[in-house]
């Protein structure tokens, strides 16, 4: 919990994150509860390249590889994907690239959405 530590006049002299037992033991009668510990922010949706490939079905991924041999736009997406170290599913480049695959009829709209928005699992993280 977050506590304000008070001086003898009741003025705030510090704010700390601690248990009630700690503040009572160290600042008896000289603290005020401010609120709960803040919730940490959600980590960004960054996954490994293997995890990204795994988000595609085998048929979808083979379709992308096949299309990359004859369609320069798909080849460009695949080249950028291959050069990436990790994949941020919220990055506009990732979103536009996966949407390109939808526009090229390599993915359905539902699969495009799933690939980009399914919750990131711990084993997918770098």
C-alpha positions in Angstrom: 0.0 0.0 0.0 1.0 3.6 -0.4 1.4 5.7 2.7 2.2 9.3 3.4 4.6 9.7 6.3 3.8 12.7 8.6 5.9 14.8 10.9 4.7 15.8 14.4 2.7 18.7 12.8 0.8 16.3 10.5 2.6 17.5 7.4 3.6 15.0 4.7 7.4 14.5 4.7 7.6 11.4 2.6 5.5 8.9 0.6 6.4 5.2 0.6 5.2 1.9 -0.6 5.1 -0.5 2.3 3.0 -2.9 4.4 0.9 -1.6 7.2 3.1 -3.6 9.6 6.2 -1.7 8.4 4.7 1.8 8.7 3.2 1.0 12.1 6.5 -0.3 13.4 8.6 2.5 12.0 6.2 5.5 12.0 3.6 4.8 14.7 0.8 7.3 14.5 2.6 9.3 11.8 1.2 7.9 8.6 -1.9 8.0 6.4 -3.0 5.4 3.9 -3.0 7.0 0.4 -4.2 4.0 -1.5 -3.3 0.6 -3.0 -0.2 -0.2 -4.8 -0.5 0.9 -8.5 -1.1 -1.9 -11.0 1.8 -2.4 -13.3 1.1 -1.5 -16.9 0.4 -4.3 -19.3 3.6 -5.3 -21.2 3.7 -4.5 -24.9 2.5 -7.3 -27.2 6.0 -8.3 -28.3 6.6 -11.9 -29.5 9.4 -13.9 -31.0 9.5 -14.6 -34.8 8.8 -18.3 -34.1 5.7 -17.3 -32.1 4.5 -15.1 -35.0 4.9 -18.0 -37.4 3.0 -20.3 -35.0 0.1 -17.8 -35.0 -0.4 -18.8 -38.7 -1.8 -22.2 -39.6 0.5 -24.3 -41.7 -1.7 -23.7 -44.7 -1.6 -19.9 -44.2 2.1 -19.8 -43.8 2.7 -21.9 -46.9 0.4 -19.6 -48.7 2.5 -16.6 -47.6 5.7 -18.3 -48.7 4.2 -19.3 -52.1 2.8 -15.8 -52.7 6.2 -14.2 -51.8 7.7 -16.0 -54.8 5.4 -14.1 -57.3 4.0 -11.0 -55.5 6.6 -8.3 -54.7 4.4 -6.8 -52.0 4.2 -10.1 -50.1 7.9 -10.7 -50.7 8.6 -7.2 -49.2 6.5 -8.1 -46.1 8.3 -11.4 -45.7 11.7 -9.7 -46.1 10.8 -7.2 -43.4 9.5 -9.9 -41.2 12.6 -12.0 -41.7 14.8 -9.0 -40.8 13.0 -8.3 -37.5 14.4 -9.4 -34.2 11.1 -9.5 -32.5 7.5 -8.8 -33.6 5.4 -6.0 -31.8 1.8 -6.9 -32.6 0.8 -3.3 -32.0 3.4 -1.8 -34.3 1.7 -0.1 -37.3 4.1 -1.8 -39.6 3.1 -5.2 -38.3 -0.6 -4.4 -38.5 -0.3 -3.1 -42.0 1.7 -6.1 -43.1 -0.7 -8.6 -41.7 -3.6 -6.6 -43.2 -1.8 -6.8 -46.6 -1.9 -10.6 -46.3 -5.7 -10.2 -45.8 -6.0 -8.0 -48.8 -4.1 -10.5 -50.8 -6.6 -13.2 -49.7 -4.0 -15.1 -47.8 -5.9 -14.7 -44.5 -9.5 -14.3 -43.6 -10.6 -11.2 -41.7 -11.1 -13.3 -38.6 -7.7 -14.9 -38.8 -6.1 -11.5 -39.4 -7.7 -10.2 -36.2 -6.8 -13.3 -34.2 -3.1 -13.1 -35.3 -2.8 -9.5 -34.3 -5.0 -9.5 -31.1 -5.0 -12.9 -29.5 -3.5 -12.5 -26.0 0.3 -12.9 -25.9 1.2 -16.1 -24.0 4.2 -16.3 -21.8 6.0 -18.8 -24.1 5.6 -16.3 -27.0 7.6 -13.6 -25.3 11.2 -13.1 -26.1 
